[in-house]
Amino acid sequence: MAPTSKQLQQSTHDIQAARQKASFPVDQLTNYLYGGPENLKKVDKYRTIIANEPAFTKKKAAFQSRQEQLHSSIHAARRFIEIAEEQNFSTQEFLELFALSGISTPGYILNNIIDDNVAFWPVIEFQGTDEQAKKWLDAAKRHAIVGCYAQTELSHGSNVVGLQTTATFDEATDEFVINSPDITAAKWWIGGLGVAATHAVLQAQLISKGKNYGPHIFIVPIRSPLDYKPIKGVTVGDIGPKAYGGFATVDNGYALFDNVRIPRDYMLMRFAKVSKTGEYQPPVHSKLSYGSMVKLRVSILSDAGWRLAKSSTIAIRYCTSRRQFNPDQNGLESQVISYSSVRHRLYPLVATAYALILSGINLNKTFNVMTEQLSREDATLLPEMHVNSCAFKVWGARRSSEGIEECRKAMGGHGYSIFSGVSEHFATFVPANTYEGDNFMLCQQVGRAMLKQLDNLLKGKSYNLKTATYLDVLISNPTITVDANSIYNPELQLALFGKRAAHLVANLGRQVKAGRPWGDVNMECWEICLAHAEFLLLKQFHDTVRDLQKSQPLLAPVVQKLTNVFALSILTGTGLATFLTSQSINVADVDTIQEAYRNSLNEIVDDAIGLTDAFGFTDDELNTALGKKDGNPYGELWEAAQSNPLNSDEGREELGELMKTILHRGDNLAYIKAAKL
């Protein structure tokens, strides 16, 4: 039986009433997040195109097999290309349109944020010569080829040095011979390789004159763009469905190479080079090739923010519309969002989404500067970008995937429906914890880098990383006093977060100095990685508030409230143990901080819907029955269920006939009639 009209009207009224309480200009914050009104105008143009294109609808996907979804997504990919040509879009505009659509297709990885061509392109741009870039990028931009990035192997992932695929130079033919020694060396998990890619930028051990020079990148044909058949010596296919049904329309694939020959100039040679006589010339800086990997981790940070933003928007809207228990004198039950447990679970996630998005914007700007420097073989920014992008990737992947799942649970039973719109984000984003570097492996790199900074501090040298200056506290050892007022002070918050990170680094230093093997300090590195990321995220939050106080003062107060929720939720929640063990706060201060945290949550109650509205998502983007802008979750969920093919006359008839083969076994039919069942 469908919900009553009164309930439908009330749920819509509740969300509209909550929207009116916002203390800030929502549209102004949306403009800020999207980089200004002109950028937002362009995004809205893309949204209109997407909404009006039947090929881009997601409504059928829930009832399609994976193969059917793949077919639909290829049709969508072709339509994207046609629209880009019709609209005379630049390559960048085409990629922006595709990313905004929320559609993933074969030939694309990282689900809409970085496609395989974009993983393909920056590697060639960073590491290819001008001639190589022109040849391959011209072809890719015309969609005459489809590229992918092939690094991970069946038996090796994060350990790039241990990759087994070889590229052996043959002086006699001026060619490299690409070979997989056995199936453990098969390229595996490669997005775009399963059904789509014609070419790969491939990591392989470079061997020349009998010497192994380590992993380098080569362009290797996979399928002929003429007949789409695999190149001789290449065995290629799709690895199959992924966990939770995620990445259903991404063709993660495998490939084995049986002495596949490629010209010598298919090795990317902007930095490292091999001559016709097999002489190897190393790059000026040994780590210049890291730039393309940093690109992927930078994008994960933004992806983490926007996915959590979508999930928290859906959950907060639904919990505002839904009423359960404790009816008042008019018979109205209490809004779910009014319960303290729900606010404690959801409001910090909104703050986290903002923290990730704001830091993602800033990190992208820094990355662009680094890219320009790398083109001049200037690697000044690379160490800092590498460490910070590792820390951000670890933190963002962990906290966002956990947060998306928390949004689902906060929505109760209906959250488990695919029509909630949240499950897709979890299934698609949770693998970010392992791709582009396993989180626990990356945190070791952060820990090692911070130990070097600690060594510089103790030797009186300057830091290699500007973001390590919080280590100064180990020398100055200031007294930090926490009370009910000072805990909201930006300088005090940063001092607490910096002191914690510094003392965690110092503890790691003591462990290593005492002889503990590096393989046994992973958890210390993990805590340092999280603390480093949280310090940077909080600093960016406070920097944003200072910027807004000057440029858009009407927005500064609400962003400051979010900053407090972010900082205090970590102080009282996930970070409490490390704040205590590092003696950054005292046990006696915990009650004061927890009370401040509760107050910070109360501060944003009236702004919760406004803050989620400010993300600017359309209903099409959210693809949800429970979290639409105007509410009415029950009506929308009811309608979504009616589209189920099992509920059609044909569906019922087909299953009914099958069920009767059980019900009518033996003499059951006569028994049913006689018993008048």
Residue pairs with C-beta under 8 A, 6 or more apart in sequence:
2 635
2 638
3 634
3 635
3 638
7 634
8 632
8 634
8 635
10 323
10 332
11 321
11 322
11 323
11 631
11 632
11 633
11 634
12 321
12 630
12 631
12 632
13 631
14 320
14 321
14 323
14 335
14 631
15 317
15 320
15 321
15 609
15 629
15 630
15 631
16 630
16 631
18 320
18 337
18 606
18 608
18 609
19 609
19 610
19 613
21 606
21 607
21 609
21 610
22 606
22 607
22 609
22 610
22 611
22 613
23 557
23 558
23 606
23 607
23 610
24 554
24 555
24 557
24 558
24 607
24 610
25 554
25 555
26 610
26 613
26 614
28 552
28 554
28 555
29 555
29 558
29 559
29 611
29 614
30 40
30 613
30 614
30 615
30 616
31 37
31 40
32 548
32 552
32 555
33 357
33 614
33 615
33 616
34 40
34 43
34 616
35 361
40 616
42 93
42 96
43 96
43 100
43 616
46 96
46 97
46 100
46 101
47 100
47 618
47 620
47 621
49 83
49 87
49 97
50 56
50 97
50 100
50 101
50 620
51 618
51 620
53 79
53 83
55 72
55 75
55 76
55 79
56 76
56 79
56 101
56 103
58 102
58 103
58 623
59 643
60 72
61 69
61 72
61 248
62 418
62 419
63 643
63 644
63 645
64 72
66 241
66 248
66 249
69 248
69 249
70 106
70 195
70 248
70 249
70 251
72 249
73 103
73 104
73 105
73 106
73 249
74 105
74 106
76 101
76 103
76 105
77 105
77 106
77 107
80 94
80 97
80 98
80 101
81 94
81 143
83 89
83 97
84 93
84 94
84 97
87 93
89 97
91 141
95 115
95 118
98 108
98 112
98 115
99 112
99 113
100 621
101 112
102 112
102 621
102 623
103 112
103 249
104 111
104 112
104 247
104 249
104 250
104 428
105 249
105 250
106 192
106 194
106 195
106 196
106 249
106 250
106 251
107 115
107 116
107 117
107 146
107 148
107 192
107 196
107 197
107 251
108 114
108 115
108 116
108 117
108 191
108 192
108 250
109 115
109 116
109 119
109 148
109 149
109 191
109 192
109 250
109 252
110 119
110 191
110 296
110 299
110 300
110 303
111 247
111 250
111 303
111 428
111 429
113 299
113 300
113 302
113 303
114 295
114 296
114 299
116 146
116 147
116 148
116 149
116 191
116 192
116 196
116 197
117 140
117 146
117 147
119 147
119 148
119 149
119 191
119 201
119 292
119 296
120 136
120 140
120 147
120 148
120 149
120 199
120 201
121 137
121 140
121 147
122 291
122 292
122 295
123 149
123 201
123 217
123 268
123 292
124 132
124 133
124 136
124 137
124 201
124 219
124 268
125 133
125 137
126 270
126 288
126 289
126 291
126 292
126 371
126 374
127 217
127 268
127 269
127 270
127 271
127 288
127 289
127 292
128 136
128 268
128 269
128 270
129 268
129 269
129 270
131 265
132 219
132 265
132 268
132 269
132 270
136 145
136 147
136 199
136 219
139 145
140 146
140 147
144 225
145 198
145 199
145 225
146 192
146 196
146 197
146 198
146 199
147 192
147 197
147 198
147 199
147 200
147 201
148 190
148 191
148 192
148 193
148 196
148 197
148 199
148 200
148 201
148 222
148 253
149 190
149 191
149 200
149 201
150 187
150 190
150 193
150 200
150 201
150 202
150 203
150 220
150 255
151 160
151 163
151 187
151 190
151 202
151 203
152 187
152 188
152 189
152 190
152 435
153 163
153 164
153 165
153 184
153 185
153 186
153 187
153 188
154 183
154 184
154 185
154 186
154 188
154 254
155 164
155 184
155 185
156 162
156 163
156 164
157 189
157 434
157 438
158 437
158 438
158 441
158 442
160 203
160 215
161 214
161 215
163 185
163 203
163 204
163 205
163 215
164 180
164 181
164 182
164 184
164 185
164 205
165 178
165 179
165 180
165 185
165 187
165 202
165 203
165 204
165 205
165 257
166 177
166 178
166 179
166 181
166 204
166 205
166 207
167 176
167 177
167 178
167 204
167 205
167 206
167 207
167 216
167 218
167 267
168 176
168 177
168 179
168 207
168 208
169 175
169 176
169 177
169 206
169 207
169 208
169 209
169 264
169 274
169 278
170 176
170 177
170 261
171 276
171 277
171 278
173 261
174 263
174 264
174 276
175 261
175 262
175 263
175 264
176 218
176 261
176 262
176 263
176 264
176 266
176 267
177 259
177 260
177 261
178 202
178 204
178 218
178 220
178 257
178 259
178 260
178 261
178 262
179 257
179 258
179 259
179 260
180 186
180 187
180 256
180 257
180 258
183 256
185 256
186 254
186 255
186 256
187 193
187 200
187 202
187 253
187 254
187 255
187 256
188 239
188 254
189 239
189 252
189 435
190 197
190 200
190 252
190 253
190 254
190 255
191 247
191 250
191 251
191 252
191 253
192 250
192 251
192 253
193 200
193 222
193 236
193 251
193 252
193 253
193 254
193 255
194 236
194 237
194 238
194 239
194 251
194 252
194 253
194 254
195 238
195 251
195 253
196 251
197 222
197 223
197 253
198 221
198 222
198 223
198 224
198 225
198 228
199 219
199 220
199 221
199 222
200 219
200 220
200 222
200 255
201 217
201 218
201 219
201 220
201 268
202 217
202 218
202 219
202 220
203 215
203 216
203 217
204 215
204 216
204 218
205 212
205 213
205 214
205 215
205 216
206 212
206 213
206 214
206 215
206 216
206 267
206 272
206 274
206 280
207 213
208 274
208 278
208 279
208 280
209 278
211 280
213 272
213 280
213 282
216 267
216 268
216 272
216 289
217 267
217 268
217 289
218 262
218 266
218 267
218 268
219 262
219 266
219 267
219 268
220 257
220 260
220 262
220 266
221 231
221 234
221 260
221 262
222 230
222 231
222 234
222 236
222 255
223 229
223 230
223 231
223 234
223 236
224 230
224 231
230 236
231 260
232 260
233 257
233 258
233 259
233 260
234 255
234 256
234 257
234 258
234 260
235 255
235 256
235 258
236 253
236 254
236 255
236 256
237 253
237 254
238 251
238 252
238 253
238 254
239 252
239 253
239 254
241 248
242 248
242 252
242 427
242 431
243 427
243 430
243 431
244 423
244 426
244 427
244 430
245 427
246 424
246 426
246 427
246 428
246 430
246 431
247 427
247 428
247 431
264 274
264 276
267 274
271 283
271 284
271 285
271 288
271 289
271 377
272 280
272 281
272 282
272 283
272 289
273 280
273 281
274 280
274 281
275 281
283 289
283 377
284 377
285 377
285 379
285 382
287 379
287 382
287 386
288 374
288 377
288 379
288 382
290 382
290 386
291 370
291 371
291 374
291 382
293 436
293 437
294 367
294 370
294 382
294 385
294 386
294 389
295 367
296 436
297 389
297 390
297 392
297 393
297 436
297 437
298 360
298 363
298 364
298 367
298 385
298 389
298 392
300 392
300 393
300 396
300 397
300 432
300 436
301 356
301 359
301 360
301 363
301 389
301 392
301 393
301 396
302 356
302 357
302 360
302 361
302 363
302 364
303 396
303 429
303 432
304 356
304 360
304 396
304 397
304 399
304 400
304 429
304 432
305 353
305 354
305 355
305 356
305 357
305 358
305 359
305 360
305 396
305 400
306 353
306 357
306 615
307 400
307 404
307 425
307 428
307 429
308 349
308 352
308 353
308 356
308 399
308 400
308 403
308 404
308 407
309 350
309 353
309 354
309 357
309 612
309 615
309 617
310 421
310 425
310 615
310 617
310 621
310 622
311 349
311 403
311 404
311 407
311 408
311 422
311 425
311 426
312 346
312 349
312 350
312 353
312 403
312 407
312 612
313 612
313 613
313 615
313 617
313 622
313 627
314 407
314 411
314 420
314 421
314 422
314 622
314 624
314 626
314 627
315 346
315 349
315 407
315 408
315 410
315 411
315 415
315 422
315 627
316 337
316 346
316 350
316 608
316 609
316 612
316 627
317 609
317 612
317 626
317 627
317 628
317 629
317 631
318 336
318 411
318 414
318 415
318 420
318 626
318 627
318 633
319 335
319 336
319 337
319 342
319 346
319 410
319 411
320 335
320 336
320 337
320 608
320 609
320 631
321 335
321 631
321 632
321 633
322 335
322 336
322 412
322 633
323 332
323 333
323 334
323 335
323 336
324 333
324 334
324 336
325 333
325 334
326 333
326 334
327 333
327 334
328 334
336 342
336 412
337 343
337 346
337 608
342 410
343 601
343 605
344 601
345 406
345 409
345 410
346 406
346 407
346 410
346 608
347 565
347 601
347 604
347 608
348 565
348 566
348 569
348 573
349 403
349 406
349 407
350 562
350 565
350 604
350 608
350 611
350 612
351 562
351 563
351 565
351 566
351 569
352 399
352 400
352 403
352 566
353 400
353 403
353 615
354 541
354 559
354 562
354 566
354 611
355 537
355 538
355 540
355 541
355 562
355 566
356 396
356 399
356 400
356 537
358 540
358 541
358 544
359 392
359 536
359 537
359 540
362 540
362 543
363 388
363 389
363 392
366 381
366 385
367 385
367 389
369 381
370 381
370 382
370 385
373 379
373 380
373 381
374 382
383 449
383 464
383 465
384 464
384 465
384 466
384 467
386 445
386 449
387 445
387 446
387 449
387 450
387 465
387 467
387 532
388 467
388 532
388 536
390 437
390 442
390 443
390 445
390 446
390 529
391 442
391 443
391 446
391 529
391 530
391 532
391 533
391 536
392 533
392 536
392 537
393 432
393 436
393 437
393 439
393 442
394 439
394 442
394 443
394 446
394 529
394 530
394 533
395 529
395 530
395 533
395 534
395 537
396 432
396 533
397 429
397 432
397 433
397 439
398 433
398 439
398 530
400 429
400 432
401 426
401 429
401 430
401 432
401 433
404 422
404 425
404 426
404 429
404 430
405 426
407 415
407 422
408 415
408 416
408 420
408 422
408 423
408 426
409 415
411 420
411 422
411 626
414 420
414 626
414 633
414 637
415 422
415 626
416 423
417 625
417 626
417 637
418 424
419 624
419 625
419 626
419 636
419 637
419 640
419 641
420 624
420 625
420 626
420 627
421 622
421 623
421 624
421 625
421 626
421 627
422 624
424 623
433 439
440 522
440 526
442 529
443 522
443 525
443 526
443 528
443 529
443 530
444 518
444 522
444 525
446 525
446 528
446 529
446 532
447 505
447 508
447 521
447 524
447 525
447 528
447 529
448 525
449 465
450 468
450 471
450 505
450 508
450 528
450 532
451 505
451 508
451 509
451 512
452 464
453 463
453 464
453 465
453 468
453 471
453 505
454 471
454 474
454 505
454 506
454 509
456 462
456 463
456 464
457 463
457 471
457 472
457 474
457 475
463 469
463 471
467 532
467 535
467 536
470 497
470 498
470 499
470 501
470 502
470 535
471 502
471 505
472 502
473 495
473 498
473 499
473 502
474 502
474 503
474 506
478 495
480 492
480 495
480 496
480 499
480 584
482 492
482 496
482 585
482 586
482 589
482 592
482 593
483 592
484 592
484 595
484 596
486 492
487 493
487 568
487 592
487 593
487 596
488 564
488 596
490 542
490 545
490 563
493 538
493 542
493 563
493 567
494 535
494 538
494 539
494 542
496 571
496 579
496 584
496 585
497 531
497 534
497 535
497 538
497 567
497 584
498 535
499 582
499 584
500 531
500 575
500 578
500 579
500 582
500 584
501 528
501 531
501 532
501 534
501 535
503 582
503 583
503 584
504 524
504 527
504 528
504 531
504 578
504 582
505 528
507 524
507 582
508 521
508 524
508 525
508 528
511 521
511 524
512 518
512 521
527 578
530 574
530 575
530 578
531 575
531 578
534 570
534 575
537 566
538 563
538 566
538 567
541 559
541 562
541 563
541 566
541 567
542 563
544 559
545 556
545 559
545 560
545 563
548 555
548 556
548 559
549 556
558 604
558 607
558 610
558 611
561 600
561 603
561 604
561 607
562 604
562 611
564 596
564 600
564 603
565 597
565 600
565 601
565 603
565 604
568 593
568 596
568 597
568 600
569 597
571 579
571 585
571 593
571 597
572 590
572 593
572 594
572 597
576 590
578 584
579 585
580 587
580 590
585 593
604 611
613 629
618 629
619 628
619 629
622 628
624 636
625 633
625 636
625 637
625 639
625 640
626 633
626 636
626 637
627 633
628 636
641 647
644 651
645 651
646 652
646 655
663 669
663 672
664 672
671 677
